[in-house]
Amino acid sequence: MSQRRYFGTDGIRGLVGQYPITPEFVMKLGYAAGRVLAAQGTKKVLIGKDTRISGYMLESALEAGFSAAGIDIGLLGPMPTPGIAYLTKTFRAEAGIVISASHNPFYDNGIKFFSQDGQKLPDDVELAIEAELDKEMSCVESAHLGKATRIADAAGRYIEFCKSNFPSQYSLKGMKIVVDCAHGATYHIAPNVFRELGAEVIEIGTSPNGTNINHECGATSMAAISAAVVEHQADLGVALDGDGDRLMMVDHTGYVIDGDESVYVIACNDLQNGSIDGGVVGTLMSNMGLELALADMDVPFVRSKVGDRYVMEMLKQKGWKLGAENSGHVINLNHTSTGDGIIAALNVLTAICNSGKTLFELRQGMTKLPQVLVNVRFSGGTDPLTNAEVVASVDRVNEKLTGRGRVLLRKSGTEPLIRVMVEGPEHDEVTALANEIADAVKQAC
């Protein structure tokens, strides 16, 4: 990643109107990507977006850039990130482009790419696009300009794909599910998936207005769905983030189930069915309780760096199929090519139907250790992670937790934040220790 100037762990992301999330840069990005992709196959890309108001502007800029490079464009409109990955494969497009800043507020936005196989672009292609960005932008002859068409049935195609990943012998009839779409890209898709599989669906977060995406709703703000599940006496809740690649769930008691617990439930079901296919990949942030619970079942577990990109890399390296981040990215390569919140929820629902147990009962086999995460805003300049006082604070905490817990400091790959994570047996102790390190980081920033 150190070679890249624009692409981060999840594409190019930033504040709308500030470089590089400007119309001028995004048009040139479309042109540069078009130049790189023009040498390949169909000379066609798909563009989808979430519900941010800036999506219209960035979509038009990308469309202009690709057209100038001679690339045809299929416009998907509002579409979850994993849906764009799926449709990129089915349309045999050269790439799928997602306009989204995922779980960030509406005033951020970003661009990320999927390759023909529905996975993140290889490093060499991203580097080739960055090299093209250094060159002057021009335009192909008028007769060779790319054409843009709108794909009217995109949502329906993806809905049917999602439903096909739920076993035909099961139905969700008789189950009441609260679905929170974070006013994001799944608003017109997720409720229909669960409803068409038989569930009674209570919708929240399905009225996007361009500026309310992820605002006090969805997978990053679980209070609303927890309250709704209890109020409506629902069986469970499904919360997605703005672009639909994260899943958080709620059992009937209102308890929040994160990516660690979801992947545990899926792994248990796969183990029972004899389809575990290796082990499970987590990240440095995965709760130690997941590791211990999988060990009890003799299921191997390894940690990657934080980021679904790195979970995917580790899965490929190991030849395994199942991985997750505790933030809600769940990757199940037996079903999809990337993290998919709706598919992950259907995998958990399959486990419920297969076992005859409730989500509350299925999660009991894993006990999470208290884990406290403190975010400290980082403005740049001196790296606080190398500051002597920060290092000394981490050393002191590590010594206190020797054999009982762990400490992790890292820079966010998507936001200007230093993330301080402390995990251990006692919540109050862990909270105090995390705040101790966070105070040292704040002094260094």
C-alpha positions in Angstrom: 0.0 0.0 0.0 2.9 2.3 0.6 3.4 2.7 -3.2 0.0 4.1 -3.7 -0.8 7.8 -3.6 -4.6 7.7 -4.1 -5.9 4.1 -3.5 -6.2 3.1 0.2 -7.3 -0.2 1.7 -10.9 0.5 0.4 -10.4 2.6 -2.8 -10.1 6.4 -2.9 -12.1 8.2 -0.2 -12.4 11.6 1.3 -14.5 14.7 1.9 -16.7 15.7 -1.0 -15.4 18.9 -2.7 -11.9 18.4 -1.4 -9.1 16.8 -3.4 -9.3 14.0 -4.6 -13.1 13.8 -4.3 -13.7 16.5 -6.8 -15.5 16.4 -10.2 -12.2 17.2 -12.0 -10.2 14.4 -10.3 -13.0 11.8 -10.6 -13.4 12.5 -14.3 -9.7 12.0 -14.8 -9.8 8.9 -12.7 -12.5 7.5 -15.0 -10.4 8.3 -18.0 -7.2 6.8 -16.5 -9.0 3.6 -15.5 -10.6 3.5 -18.9 -7.1 3.7 -20.6 -5.9 0.8 -18.5 -9.0 -1.3 -19.1 -9.3 -0.4 -22.8 -6.6 -3.0 -23.7 -8.9 -5.7 -22.2 -11.9 -7.6 -23.5 -15.3 -6.0 -23.6 -14.4 -2.4 -23.0 -17.4 -2.1 -20.7 -17.7 -1.1 -17.1 -20.6 -0.9 -14.6 -21.1 2.0 -12.2 -23.2 1.8 -9.1 -23.6 4.1 -6.1 -25.1 4.4 -2.7 -27.6 7.1 -1.7 -25.4 10.1 -1.0 -26.4 13.3 -2.7 -22.9 13.6 -4.1 -23.3 10.3 -6.0 -25.0 12.0 -8.9 -22.1 14.4 -9.4 -19.4 11.7 -9.2 -21.4 9.3 -11.4 -21.6 11.9 -14.1 -17.8 12.7 -13.8 -16.9 9.0 -14.0 -19.2 8.5 -16.9 -17.5 11.4 -18.8 -14.0 10.1 -18.1 -14.8 6.5 -19.2 -16.6 7.7 -22.3 -13.6 9.9 -23.3 -11.4 6.7 -23.0 -13.7 4.8 -25.3 -15.3 2.6 -22.6 -19.0 1.8 -22.6 -20.8 2.3 -19.3 -23.7 0.5 -17.7 -25.4 2.6 -15.0 -26.8 0.6 -12.1 -28.2 3.4 -10.0 -28.3 2.8 -6.2 -26.9 -0.6 -5.6 -25.1 -2.3 -2.7 -21.3 -2.8 -3.1 -21.6 -6.6 -3.2 -24.4 -6.3 -5.8 -22.1 -4.3 -8.1 -19.4 -7.0 -7.6 -22.0 -9.7 -8.6 -23.3 -7.9 -11.6 -19.8 -7.1 -12.8 -19.3 -10.9 -13.1 -22.7 -11.6 -14.7 -22.4 -8.8 -17.3 -18.8 -9.9 -18.1 -17.7 -6.3 -17.6 -14.1 -5.2 -17.3 -14.7 -3.6 -14.0 -17.4 -2.6 -11.6 -17.1 0.9 -10.0 -18.7 1.7 -6.7 -19.4 5.3 -5.6 -19.6 5.1 -1.9 -17.9 5.9 1.4 -19.5 2.8 3.0 -20.2 3.5 6.7 -18.9 7.2 6.7 -21.3 10.2 6.9 -22.9 11.6 3.8 -20.4 14.4 3.3 -17.7 11.8 2.6 -17.6 9.8 -0.6 -15.3 7.5 -2.5 -14.6 5.4 -5.5 -13.6 1.7 -5.5 -13.2 -0.9 -8.2 -14.0 -4.5 -8.7 -12.4 -6.7 -11.3 -14.1 -9.1 -13.7 -14.2 -11.8 -11.1 -16.1 -9.6 -8.6 -13.1 -9.0 -6.3 -11.0 -6.0 -5.5 -8.7 -4.8 -8.3 -5.2 -6.4 -8.2 -2.4 -4.2 -7.0 -0.8 -4.0 -10.4 -3.9 -2.6 -12.0 -4.4 0.0 -9.3 -0.8 1.1 -9.7 -1.3 1.2 -13.5 -4.3 3.5 -13.0 -2.3 5.8 -10.7 0.5 6.0 -13.4 -2.1 7.0 -16.0 -3.3 9.8 -13.7 0.1 11.5 -14.1 -0.5 11.8 -17.8 -2.5 14.4 -19.7 -6.1 13.6 -20.3 -7.3 13.5 -23.9 -10.2 12.0 -25.8 -10.8 9.3 -28.4 -12.3 10.2 -31.7 -16.0 10.9 -31.6 -16.9 7.6 -33.4 -15.2 5.7 -30.6 -16.6 7.4 -27.6 -18.1 5.2 -24.9 -21.9 4.9 -24.7 -23.8 4.9 -21.5 -27.0 2.9 -20.8 -29.1 2.4 -17.7 -29.6 -1.2 -16.5 -33.2 -1.1 -15.4 -33.5 -4.5 -13.9 -30.3 -4.4 -11.8 -32.0 -4.5 -8.4 -34.2 -7.4 -9.4 -31.2 -9.4 -10.7 -29.4 -9.0 -7.4 -32.5 -9.8 -5.3 -32.8 -13.1 -7.1 -29.1 -13.9 -6.6 -29.5 -13.2 -2.9 -32.5 -15.5 -2.6 -30.7 -18.3 -4.5 -28.2 -18.4 -1.6 -30.9 -19.5 0.9 -31.6 -23.3 0.8 -34.8 -24.0 -1.1 -36.0 -26.5 1.5 -36.3 -23.7 4.1 -38.7 -20.7 4.4 -38.7 -17.7 6.6 -42.5 -17.9 7.0 -43.6 -17.2 10.6 -40.4 -15.2 11.3 -40.6 -11.5 12.1 -37.4 -9.6 11.1 -36.5 -6.0 11.6 -34.3 -4.8 8.7 -32.3 -1.5 9.0 -30.9 -0.4 5.7 -29.1 2.7 7.1 -31.0 4.9 4.4 -28.3 3.4 2.1 -28.0 1.3 -1.0 -29.9 -1.7 0.2 -33.1 0.3 1.0 -35.0 -1.1 -2.1 -33.4 -4.6 -2.0 -32.9 -6.1 1.5 -36.5 -5.8 2.7 -37.7 -7.5 -0.5 -35.2 -10.4 -0.2 -36.4 -11.3 3.3 -40.0 -10.6 2.5 -40.0 -12.8 -0.6 -38.4 -15.6 1.4 -41.5 -15.5 3.6 -40.6 -13.3 6.6 -42.7 -10.5 8.0 -40.4 -7.5 7.6 -40.4 -4.3 9.7 -38.4 -1.7 7.8 -36.3 1.1 9.3 -33.7 3.2 7.5 -35.3 2.8 4.1 -36.1 6.5 3.3 -32.9 7.9 1.9 -32.9 11.7 1.2 -29.2 12.1 0.2 -27.9 13.3 3.5 -29.3 10.8 6.1 -27.2 7.7 5.1 -25.7 6.0 8.2 -27.2 8.7 10.5 -28.2 7.2 13.8 -29.1 4.0 12.0 -27.6 0.9 10.3 -24.7 -1.3 11.2 -22.7 1.5 12.8 -25.5 2.8 15.1 -27.4 -0.1 16.6 -29.6 1.6 19.2 -32.6 2.0 16.8 -32.8 -1.5 15.6 -32.2 -3.0 19.1 -35.2 -1.0 20.4 -37.3 -1.9 17.4 -36.7 -5.6 17.8 -37.8 -5.5 21.4 -40.7 -3.2 20.7 -42.1 -5.3 17.9 -41.2 -8.6 19.6 -39.3 -9.6 16.5 -37.3 -12.8 16.2 -34.2 -10.9 15.2 -32.8 -7.8 13.5 -30.6 -7.3 10.4 -28.6 -4.1 10.2 -26.6 -3.2 7.1 -24.4 -0.2 6.5 -24.7 2.4 3.8 -23.2 0.3 1.0 -24.5 -3.1 2.2 -21.2 -4.9 2.7 -21.4 -4.9 6.6 -23.8 -6.9 8.7 -24.7 -6.5 12.4 -27.5 -8.5 13.9 -29.8 -8.3 17.0 -31.3 -11.3 18.7 -34.8 -11.2 20.2 -33.5 -9.7 23.5 -32.0 -6.7 21.7 -28.4 -8.0 22.2 -26.1 -6.8 19.3 -24.3 -9.6 17.4 -21.2 -8.4 15.6 -19.2 -9.9 12.8 -17.2 -12.2 15.2 -20.4 -13.8 16.5 -22.0 -14.0 13.1 -19.0 -15.9 11.6 -19.0 -18.1 14.6 -22.6 -19.1 14.0 -21.9 -19.7 10.3 -18.8 -21.7 11.1 -20.7 -23.9 13.5 -23.3 -24.6 10.8 -20.7 -25.4 8.2 -18.9 -27.7 10.6 -22.1 -29.6 11.3 -22.7 -29.9 7.5 -19.1 -30.9 6.8 -18.5 -27.8 4.7 -16.1 -25.8 6.8 -13.4 -26.2 4.2 -10.3 -25.3 6.3 -10.6 -22.7 9.0 -11.7 -19.1 9.7 -9.8 -15.9 9.0 -10.3 -13.0 11.5 -8.3 -9.8 11.9 -6.1 -8.2 14.6 -9.4 -6.7 16.0 -11.3 -10.0 16.2 -12.3 -10.9 19.7 -10.2 -13.5 21.5 -13.5 -15.2 22.4 -13.9 -16.2 18.8 -10.5 -17.7 18.7 -11.2 -19.7 21.8 -14.6 -20.9 20.7 -13.3 -22.1 17.4 -10.4 -23.8 19.1 -12.9 -25.8 21.2 -14.3 -27.1 17.9 -10.8 -27.8 16.5 -11.4 -25.2 13.8 -8.2 -23.4 12.8 -8.2 -19.6 13.1 -5.7 -17.0 11.9 -5.6 -13.2 12.0 -5.0 -10.9 9.1 -4.4 -7.1 9.1 -7.5 -5.0 9.6 -9.5 -4.6 6.4 -11.7 -6.9 4.3 -9.0 -6.7 1.6 -6.6 -8.4 3.9 -9.1 -11.0 5.1 -9.6 -11.9 1.4 -5.9 -12.1 0.8 -5.5 -14.5 3.8 -8.4 -16.6 2.6 -6.7 -17.0 -0.8 -3.4 -17.7 0.8 -4.9 -20.4 3.0 -7.4 -21.8 0.4 -10.2 -21.2 3.0 -13.7 -19.9 2.4 -14.8 -18.1 5.6 -13.6 -14.9 7.2 -14.8 -11.8 8.9 -14.1 -8.6 10.7 -15.8 -7.8 14.0 -17.1 -4.6 12.4 -19.4 -6.7 10.3 -17.6 -7.6 7.0 -18.3 -11.4 6.6 -16.8 -13.1 3.6 -18.1 -16.5 2.6 -16.5 -17.6 -0.7 -18.9 -20.6 -0.9 -21.6 -18.0 -1.7 -20.0 -14.7 -2.9 -16.8 -13.1 -4.2 -16.7 -10.4 -1.6 -18.2 -9.3 1.8 -22.0 -9.2 1.5 -24.3 -8.2 4.4 -27.5 -9.6 3.0 -25.8 -13.0 2.1 -24.2 -13.2 5.5 -27.6 -12.6 7.2 -29.0 -15.4 5.0 -26.1 -17.7 6.1 -27.0 -17.0 9.7 -30.7 -17.6 9.0 -29.8 -20.9 7.3 -28.0 -21.9 10.6 -31.2 -21.0 12.5 -33.4 -23.1 10.2 -30.9 -26.0 10.1 -30.6 -26.2 13.9 -34.1 -25.3 15.0 -32.5 -22.9 17.5 -32.9 -19.2 17.9 -30.2 -16.7 17.3 -30.0 -16.1 21.0 -29.3 -19.8 21.5 -26.8 -20.1 18.7 -24.6 -17.3 20.0 -24.3 -18.9 23.5 -21.3 -21.1 22.4 -19.0 -18.0 22.1 -18.2 -15.8 25.1 -16.6 -12.4 24.1 -13.9 -10.9 26.2 -14.5 -7.3 27.1 -12.9 -5.2 24.3 -12.8 -1.4 24.3 -12.0 0.6 21.2 -11.2 4.4 21.6 -10.8 6.5 18.4 -8.5 9.5 18.5 -8.7 11.9 15.6 -5.3 12.3 13.9 -4.5 15.4 11.9 -1.3 14.2 10.3 2.3 15.5 10.9 4.2 13.6 13.5 3.3 9.9 13.8 1.9 9.4 17.3 2.4 5.7 17.1 6.2 6.3 17.3 5.9 8.9 20.1 8.0 7.9 23.1 5.2 8.6 25.6 2.7 6.5 23.6 5.1 3.6 23.3 5.8 3.8 27.0 2.0 3.8 27.8 1.5 0.7 25.6 4.4 -1.1 27.3 2.9 -0.3 30.7 -0.5 -1.7 29.7 0.9 -4.7 28.0 2.8 -5.5 31.2 -0.4 -5.2 33.3 -2.3 -7.6 30.9 0.5 -10.2 30.4 -1.2 -13.5 29.8 -4.7 -12.0 30.2 -5.3 -9.7 27.3 -3.8 -7.6 24.5 -3.3 -4.1 23.1 -3.6 -3.0 19.5 -2.8 0.5 18.1 -3.3 1.2 14.4 -4.2 3.9 12.0 -7.6 3.6 10.3 -7.4 2.8 6.6 -10.6 4.9 5.8 -10.6 7.8 8.3 -8.1 10.1 9.9 -8.2 8.2 13.2 -5.8 6.4 15.5 -7.7 3.3 16.9 -6.8 2.2 20.4 -8.0 -1.3 21.2 -7.5 -3.0 24.6 -8.9 -6.5 25.4 -9.0 -8.3 28.7 -11.0 -10.2 31.3 -12.5 -7.2 33.2 -14.5 -4.4 31.4 -13.7 -1.6 33.9 -10.0 -2.4 33.8 -9.9 -2.6 30.0 -11.8 0.7 29.7 -9.3 2.5 32.1 -6.3 1.1 30.3 -7.7 2.0 26.8 -8.3 5.6 28.0 -4.8 5.7 29.5 -3.3 5.0 26.1 -5.8 7.2 24.2 -4.8 10.1 26.5 -1.1 9.6 25.5 -2.1 9.5 21.8 -4.1 12.7 22.1 -1.1 14.5 23.7 1.1 13.3 20.8 -1.3 14.3 18.0 
